[in-house]
Amino acid sequence: MCGMEVRLLRSFLALAEEQHFGRAAERLHIAQPALSQQLKRLEREVGAELVERSTRSVRLTEAGRLLQTRAAEIVGAVDRTAADLELMAQGRAGRVRLGFVGTATYDVLPRVARRVRDDLPDLDLDVRGELLGPALLDALRAGELDLAVLRPGGPAPADLVVRHLRTEPLLAVLPTGHRLADAEALELADLAGEPLVTHPSGHRSAARSTMQPLVLTAFREAGLNPQLVEVGETGTLVAFVAAGLGVGLVPASVRALRLDGVAYVPLAGDPVTAPLALAHRPEPGAAVERVAEVVRRVTTGPD
């Protein structure tokens, strides 16, 4: 019984459904004597008669009816497993864990998730947002994430693959009641004396934002040394600005976070920009490559 072949079960199921040796053999594309031999072999393996034979038709015995039910379950499971394995080999099934830096959470994350759902419906995508860049890199190294969309800062890590996606201009985010909220553009010098709401500097590497040094450099090059209000998440940063606790500087994609009480204003002159990149461990699997391609399409071209 343990060595029963799936091929024999398929032949038996065809016979059980057709209830006729000739029609079942034709359906299986084999000769009728070969089907008879397969049935005899299966009956020897299970130790019971499975059909009552007559010149015109075939009737299942009680053992045959039980085997028909169980064989359908077994063959169905084998077929589903084979299909799932083929999808996995093509990168169209499996589980991919994808993390996003906070400034990409509100724009890139939902568009990537929708595209994966449409293009790769059999793939299980686990998305996590509002993470800091160093924490994303640590999660990749620990095997807790497969892909990360982040803002690179400093030298590229030697143990990970980091690929540039796009560069975004930074925008000022202001309370709607601010004197410059309706401006077409502003100079950073116009924000002199304003508290600056930023991502954290952090003493631990995983709690440090790669955005804060970029933002502070832009302010200091404009001759400003603002009072800092540090927050852990981009959503909190924008909420603090809406509450009138300061102003901020964020990548253009953060405009997707449409929170009441804030205005996004472009910067005049040469734009201050922030890169966006995709990181993963070397030699990712087929499913990870598929999702990485979706991320590249969403972030570098029309979606």
N, C-alpha and C positions, 0 to 999 in steps of 0.2 A: 504493500500500500504506500509506503514512504517513497518508493522509487517511481511512482506513477508519473507518466509523462503528460505534459500539458497537451501535446499533440493528440494523445489518445482521448483526453477529455473533450477536446474540440470536436473530434470525430463522433464521439458519443452524443454530444449536445446536438450536432446536426441530425443524427439519426433520431434522437428523441423528439426533435421539433418537426422533422419531416414525416416520421413514422412510416418510412419506406426506404428500403436499402438503395433502390435505384436512384431515387431523387436525392437522397443524402450523398451518395457517391458522386453524382453529377455536381452537386453544390460544392463538394470538397475537391473536385477535379482529380479524383482517383478512380480506379476500377472498382467495381462492386465486390469482387473476391478480396481485394486488399482491405476494404472496409470490414468485411466479415472477419478477416484475420485479426484486424485491430480490435474488434469487439470481443473476440474470443480471448485475446491476450489481456484485455482489461478485466474481463470476467475472472480470468485466472488470478490476476493480481488482487482483486477485491474479495475473491472467494465466494462469489454469489452470482446467480443468473440475473442479468439486468433487463433482458427483453424476452417476451414470448413471441416466437417467430411463427408466421403463417405464410402461405404463398402470396397473399395480397398485401399484408400490412405487418406492422410491428407494434406491439403493445409493451409498455414498460411494466416491469414487476414492481413490487413494493420497494425492493432495493434499488431498482432503476429510478424510481421517482425521487427517492432520497438523494441518489447520486446526481440526478439532474439539477436539483436545487444547489447542492454543494459545489458541483462542477461549475455552474454558472458564476458562483461567488469567486471561486478560485481563478477561473479564466478572466473574469472581469478585473480582479485585483492584479493579475499578471499584466494585462493589457494597459491598465492605468499606470502601473509602475514603469512599464517600458516607455509609455508616452511621457511620463514625468522625467525619466532619465534622459530622454532625447531632448526635452526642453532645457534641462539643466546643462547638457553638453553644448547647447546652442546659446547658453547664457540667458534664456528666457524664463527660467524658473529658479527657485532658491530664495535665499534671504540676503538682502544687502542693507547694511546699516550706514546711514548717511547723516553726517552732522553739519550744521551750518553756524557760522559766526553770526553774532547778533545783527550786524548791519546787512546781512543777506537773508535773514529769516523772513522778513515780511514781503519781499519781492521775489527772490529766487526760489525759496523753499516751496511755496504753493504751486508755482508754475512747473517746477521739476516733478513734484508729486503728481500733478494732473497728467503730465506727459507720460510718466512711467505707467500710471494706471491705464492710460489709453493704449500705449504702444506695447507694454509688457504686462498684460493682465494676469498672467500666472506667476508673476514675481512678487515676493513679499518684501516691500520696502519699509524699513524702519527708519523714520526721520526724527532728528532731534535738533531743536533750534536754540537760539540765544546762548551759544557757548562762546568762550573766549578762544582766540587763536592758539595759545600755548596748550590749553586744555584739550583742544581738538588734536593737536600733534601727539600729546601724551596718550590720548585714547586710541589713536591709530597704532602707536607703538605697542600698546598693551593688548591689541587685538579686540578692543571694545567697539571700534568703528572700522568700516571698510573704506569709506571715502569721507573727505572733509572739504567743505567750501569755506575758505578763510581769507583773511587779509595777511599776506606774508609780511614779515618784518625781520630785518637782519639777514645773515647768510642763510642760504637754503640748507636744510638738514641733509646730511650725507646719507642717512639711513632711510629716507623717504623720497618718493617721487613727487615733485611739486611742479605743476604746469600752470602757466599764466592763462587766465580766462579773458579778462578785460580790465580796463582802467576807467575809474569813475571820477568825475569832478566832485569836490566837496561843496556842500551848501550850508548856509547859515540856517539854523532853526531857531525861530523867535516866537515869543508869545504874540498872539494876534493883536494885543493892545500895544505892542511895542511901536515906538516912533518910526522904525524902519520896516515894519511888517509888510507894508504895501510897496516897498521900493522895488524897482526892476532889477537892481543889483546894488551891492554894497561893498565898501572896502572894509577889511578887517579892522583898520584903524578906527572905523566908525563905532566899534564895539568897546572902545576904551572905557574902563571902569565897570564893565558888566561882569558879574560872576560867570564862570564857564563851567557848564555841566559836562563832565567827561566820563569815559570809561575808566576803570581803575588802573593805577600804576602798579600796585601789588608788590609785596615783598617776596611772595612765592611765585615761581615761574608760571604755574597754571592759573594764577589769579591776576596776571598782568595782561592788559590789552595791548595789541600792536597798534591800535588806533591812537591812543593817547600821545605817544611821542610824535606822531605825524601832526596831530592837531596843535600840540604845544609848540612845535617848531614853526608852524605857520603863524601862530600868534606872536611868537618872539621875533620872527623876522619882520613882523609889522610893528615892532617896538612895544608890544604889550606883554605884561606879566600878570595875567588875571588871577583872581582868587578862584581856586578849584573846588567844585562840588562833585565828588566821585560817586558813581553809581555802577552797579554790576551788569546791567542789561540795557540794551538799546531802547526797549520799550519804556523802561523806567527813566532813561535819559530824556526822551521826548515828553513823558508825562511830567517830569520836573520842570521842563521848559514851559509846558502848558500852565503849570501852577505858578509861573512867574518867579521861579527860583534861580533863573539865570538864562543864558543863551547856550547854543551848542553848535558844533560843526560836525556834519555827518555826510557820508557818501550819498549820492543822488538816489540810489535805490531805496533809501529809507523813506522817501516820499510815499512809498506804498503803505506806510503806516499812517493812515489818515485819522489822526486824533484831533478832536475838537480843541480849539484853543491854541493851535500852533500854525505858523506860516513858514514855508521853506523859501529862502531867498538866495539866488545865485550870487557868487562872488565876482566882483569886477576885476578886470585885468587878466593876467596869466592865471589859469585855473590851478588851484591846489588839488591834487589828485590822489586817489587811493587805489592800489591794485587789488584785484580779486583773483584767487587761484584755487586750483583743485589739487588735493594731496591724497596719496594712497601709499600703501606698502609696495615694494617691488613685486613684480610678477603677480598681479591680481588675477582672480579667476574670471571666467567668461561673463558671469552675471555682473560682476563689478565693472568690467569693461563696458558692458551694455549701458549701465546706469551712468558711467562716466561720460559716454558719448551723448546721452540725453542732456546731462548738465552742460556740456560744451555747446550743444545746439541751442539750448535755452538762453545761455548767457552771452553767446557771441554772435547770434543772428536773430532774425525775426522769429517770434514764437506764435 
